[in-house]
Amino acid sequence: MSDLLLSIVVPAYNEEKRLPDTLHRIAAYLEAQPYTWEIVVVDDGSHDQTGYQADDFARAYEGRGQIRVIHNPHCGKAYAVRTGVLQARGEFTVFCDADLATPIEEIHKLLPMLESGYDVAVGSREGLGAQRIGEPFYRHLMGRVFNQLVRLLVVGRYRDTQCGFKGFRRSSAQAIFERLRLYTSPEQVKGPMVTGFDVEVLHVAHKLGLKVKEIPVEWHYRAGSKVNPFKDTLRNLSDVVRVRLNDLRGRYDAT
């Protein structure tokens, strides 16, 4: 375990059209790097060929142990990410979306921060140097309104809490994800489930006094997004309120 530098966690739900290319791109990038690595794919109870594709890809690396596949019931992305992060074996762990909206090459911005002593490195679609490519105006507006509410109610320091590209030192990841309160039970859901779990992750990091660095990254809007503008906005707002209430009740206090 100590010889493994980087774990990449990829949650995937019904991603048969994108996952094979994503895994090949990630593996090709990592194979060109001088460090040791693994890819942990968490199949979130997909109903299509996603799980089979991940297993096929892992077989190509059989014997080397660099690709692992975890098959979850369909409990949503938050539960899938938590599963993968807690089972990651690298000194550093990065989770990314199955559509690679943030290109895997952006890891070169996160790793130096983690190696220099930061506990968490947060990809951000805001700030000097960030690029949002092809994003519809309504999506940008939704994100800005949501971020202002997050800054008002929970964590006020981040320009973008929801970018699906975050890195952690192993010890910090374990401390954060073991203290989460939202979406930690294996309760099965229906359809895609976009949540505000990233807000809770960053809030717990703050409560633990961890060093967090927000880093502007390149981000591409992908057609076929699973975000439902109305339903997911309401759920995310509900999650922010739940995090705030949990905090007031002392449920995130370090022990």
C-alpha positions as CSV (number, residue, x, y, z in Angstrom):
1,M,0.0,0.0,0.0
2,S,2.8,2.4,0.9
3,D,4.3,2.0,-2.6
4,L,1.1,3.1,-4.4
5,L,1.1,6.8,-5.0
6,L,-2.2,7.6,-6.7
7,S,-5.7,6.2,-6.7
8,I,-8.3,7.4,-9.3
9,V,-11.9,6.8,-8.2
10,V,-14.5,6.8,-11.0
11,P,-18.1,6.5,-10.1
12,A,-20.3,5.4,-13.0
13,Y,-24.0,4.9,-13.5
14,N,-25.3,3.8,-16.9
15,E,-22.2,5.1,-18.7
16,E,-21.8,2.5,-21.3
17,K,-21.4,5.1,-24.1
18,R,-18.6,7.0,-22.3
19,L,-16.9,4.7,-19.8
20,P,-14.7,2.7,-22.2
21,D,-13.1,5.8,-23.7
22,T,-12.8,7.4,-20.3
23,L,-10.9,4.4,-18.8
24,H,-8.6,4.2,-21.8
25,R,-7.8,7.9,-21.5
26,I,-7.1,7.7,-17.8
27,A,-4.9,4.6,-18.1
28,A,-3.0,6.0,-21.1
29,Y,-2.3,9.2,-19.1
30,L,-1.2,7.3,-16.0
31,E,1.0,4.8,-17.9
32,A,3.0,7.8,-19.1
33,Q,3.7,9.0,-15.5
34,P,6.7,8.0,-13.4
35,Y,4.6,7.1,-10.3
36,T,2.5,4.0,-9.3
37,W,-1.2,4.1,-9.6
38,E,-4.6,2.3,-9.6
39,I,-8.0,3.0,-11.0
40,V,-11.0,2.2,-8.8
41,V,-14.3,2.0,-10.8
42,V,-17.5,2.0,-8.7
43,D,-20.4,0.8,-10.7
44,D,-23.4,2.4,-9.1
45,G,-25.9,-0.4,-9.9
46,S,-26.0,0.4,-13.6
47,H,-28.8,-1.2,-15.7
48,D,-26.8,-1.1,-19.0
49,Q,-23.3,-2.6,-19.9
50,T,-21.3,-0.3,-17.6
51,G,-20.4,-2.9,-15.1
52,Y,-19.4,-5.5,-17.7
53,Q,-17.3,-2.9,-19.6
54,A,-15.5,-2.1,-16.4
55,D,-14.8,-5.7,-15.6
56,D,-13.5,-6.3,-19.2
57,F,-11.2,-3.4,-18.8
58,A,-9.9,-4.6,-15.5
59,R,-9.1,-8.1,-17.0
60,A,-6.6,-6.4,-19.4
61,Y,-4.6,-5.5,-16.3
62,E,-5.2,-8.7,-14.4
63,G,-2.1,-9.7,-12.4
64,R,-0.9,-6.2,-12.1
65,G,-3.8,-5.1,-9.7
66,Q,-4.0,-1.6,-11.2
67,I,-7.7,-1.7,-12.1
68,R,-10.3,-2.6,-9.5
69,V,-14.1,-2.7,-10.0
70,I,-16.6,-2.4,-7.2
71,H,-20.2,-3.3,-7.9
72,N,-22.6,-1.3,-5.7
73,P,-26.4,-1.4,-5.6
74,H,-27.8,1.8,-7.1
75,C,-27.5,4.2,-4.2
76,G,-26.4,7.3,-6.0
77,K,-23.1,9.0,-6.8
78,A,-22.4,10.2,-3.2
79,Y,-22.5,6.6,-1.9
80,A,-20.4,5.4,-4.9
81,V,-17.7,8.0,-4.4
82,R,-17.6,7.3,-0.6
83,T,-17.2,3.6,-1.3
84,G,-14.4,4.1,-3.7
85,V,-12.5,6.7,-1.7
86,L,-12.6,4.6,1.5
87,Q,-11.3,1.5,-0.4
88,A,-8.6,3.4,-2.3
89,R,-5.0,2.4,-1.4
90,G,-2.9,5.2,-2.8
91,E,-1.1,7.8,-0.8
92,F,-3.3,10.3,-2.7
93,T,-6.8,9.8,-4.0
94,V,-8.6,11.8,-6.7
95,F,-12.2,11.2,-7.8
96,C,-13.4,12.3,-11.2
97,D,-16.6,12.0,-13.2
98,A,-17.1,9.2,-15.7
99,D,-17.5,11.7,-18.6
100,L,-14.1,13.3,-17.8
101,A,-15.7,16.8,-17.9
102,T,-12.5,17.8,-16.2
103,P,-9.7,16.2,-18.3
104,I,-7.6,13.7,-16.5
105,E,-4.5,15.7,-17.5
106,E,-5.6,18.4,-14.9
107,I,-4.3,16.0,-12.2
108,H,-0.9,17.7,-12.7
109,K,-2.4,20.7,-11.0
110,L,-3.8,18.8,-8.0
111,L,-0.9,16.5,-7.2
112,P,1.8,19.1,-6.5
113,M,-0.6,20.7,-3.9
114,L,-1.1,17.4,-2.1
115,E,2.6,16.6,-2.3
116,S,3.4,20.1,-0.8
117,G,1.3,19.5,2.3
118,Y,-2.3,20.3,1.5
119,D,-4.8,17.8,2.7
120,V,-7.4,18.4,0.1
121,A,-7.1,19.8,-3.5
122,V,-10.3,21.0,-5.0
123,G,-10.8,21.5,-8.7
124,S,-12.7,24.7,-9.4
125,R,-14.5,26.0,-12.5
126,E,-14.2,29.6,-11.1
127,G,-11.2,31.9,-10.6
128,L,-8.3,33.1,-12.6
129,G,-7.2,30.4,-15.1
130,A,-10.4,28.3,-14.9
131,Q,-12.1,27.4,-18.2
132,R,-15.8,26.5,-18.6
133,I,-16.2,25.2,-22.2
134,G,-19.5,24.8,-23.9
135,E,-21.6,25.3,-20.7
136,P,-25.2,26.5,-21.3
137,F,-26.0,29.8,-19.6
138,Y,-28.8,28.3,-17.4
139,R,-26.3,25.8,-15.9
140,H,-23.8,28.5,-15.1
141,L,-26.6,30.6,-13.5
142,M,-27.8,27.6,-11.4
143,G,-24.2,27.0,-10.2
144,R,-23.7,30.7,-9.2
145,V,-26.9,30.9,-7.3
146,F,-26.3,27.6,-5.5
147,N,-22.7,28.7,-4.6
148,Q,-23.9,31.9,-3.1
149,L,-26.3,29.9,-0.9
150,V,-23.6,27.5,0.1
151,R,-21.3,30.4,1.0
152,L,-24.0,32.0,3.1
153,L,-25.2,28.9,5.0
154,V,-22.2,26.5,5.2
155,V,-18.7,27.1,3.8
156,G,-18.0,30.7,2.7
157,R,-14.5,30.3,1.2
158,Y,-15.0,28.4,-2.0
159,R,-15.9,29.7,-5.4
160,D,-17.0,26.3,-6.6
161,T,-17.9,23.4,-4.4
162,Q,-19.6,21.1,-7.0
163,C,-16.8,20.4,-9.5
164,G,-16.4,16.6,-9.6
165,F,-12.6,16.7,-9.5
166,K,-11.2,16.5,-6.0
167,G,-8.0,15.1,-4.5
168,F,-7.1,14.0,-1.0
169,R,-4.2,12.8,1.1
170,R,-5.1,9.2,2.2
171,S,-5.3,10.0,5.9
172,S,-7.4,13.1,5.2
173,A,-9.8,11.2,2.9
174,Q,-10.3,8.6,5.5
175,A,-11.0,11.2,8.2
176,I,-13.5,13.1,6.1
177,F,-15.4,10.3,4.4
178,E,-15.8,8.4,7.7
179,R,-17.5,11.4,9.2
180,L,-20.0,12.1,6.5
181,R,-23.7,11.9,7.4
182,L,-25.5,12.3,4.1
183,Y,-26.0,9.4,1.7
184,T,-23.9,6.9,3.7
185,S,-26.5,4.1,4.0
186,P,-27.0,1.6,1.1
187,E,-30.5,2.8,0.4
188,Q,-31.3,2.1,-3.2
189,V,-32.7,4.9,-5.3
190,K,-34.3,5.3,-8.7
191,G,-32.7,7.1,-11.6
192,P,-29.7,9.4,-11.5
193,M,-29.2,11.1,-8.2
194,V,-27.2,14.4,-8.2
195,T,-26.7,15.6,-4.7
196,G,-24.8,18.2,-2.6
197,F,-22.5,15.8,-1.0
198,D,-19.4,17.8,-2.1
199,V,-20.6,20.6,0.3
200,E,-20.6,18.2,3.2
201,V,-17.1,16.9,2.2
202,L,-15.7,20.4,2.3
203,H,-17.5,21.4,5.4
204,V,-16.1,18.3,7.3
205,A,-12.6,19.2,6.0
206,H,-13.1,22.7,7.5
207,K,-14.3,21.3,10.8
208,L,-11.3,19.0,11.0
209,G,-8.9,22.0,10.4
210,L,-7.5,20.5,7.3
211,K,-5.6,22.5,4.7
212,V,-7.6,22.8,1.5
213,K,-6.5,24.4,-1.8
214,E,-9.0,25.4,-4.5
215,I,-7.4,25.1,-7.9
216,P,-8.9,26.5,-11.2
217,V,-9.2,23.8,-13.8
218,E,-10.5,23.3,-17.3
219,W,-14.0,21.9,-17.5
220,H,-16.1,20.8,-20.5
221,Y,-19.9,20.6,-20.6
222,R,-20.9,17.2,-21.8
223,A,-24.1,16.4,-23.7
224,G,-26.2,13.8,-22.0
225,S,-25.7,15.3,-18.5
226,K,-27.8,13.6,-15.8
227,V,-28.5,16.9,-14.1
228,N,-32.2,17.7,-13.8
229,P,-32.3,21.5,-13.4
230,F,-35.4,21.6,-11.2
231,K,-35.3,18.4,-9.2
232,D,-31.6,18.4,-8.5
233,T,-31.5,22.0,-7.5
234,L,-34.1,21.3,-4.9
235,R,-32.3,18.3,-3.6
236,N,-29.0,20.2,-3.5
237,L,-30.6,23.0,-1.5
238,S,-32.1,20.5,0.9
239,D,-28.6,18.9,1.3
240,V,-27.1,22.3,2.2
241,V,-29.8,22.8,4.9
242,R,-29.2,19.3,6.2
243,V,-25.5,20.0,6.5
244,R,-26.1,23.2,8.3
245,L,-28.5,21.5,10.7
246,N,-26.1,18.6,11.3
247,D,-23.4,21.2,12.1
248,L,-25.6,23.0,14.6
249,R,-26.2,19.6,16.3
250,G,-22.5,19.0,16.6
251,R,-22.5,16.0,14.3
252,Y,-19.3,17.0,12.5
253,D,-17.3,17.9,15.6
254,A,-13.9,16.2,15.8
255,T,-13.7,13.7,18.6
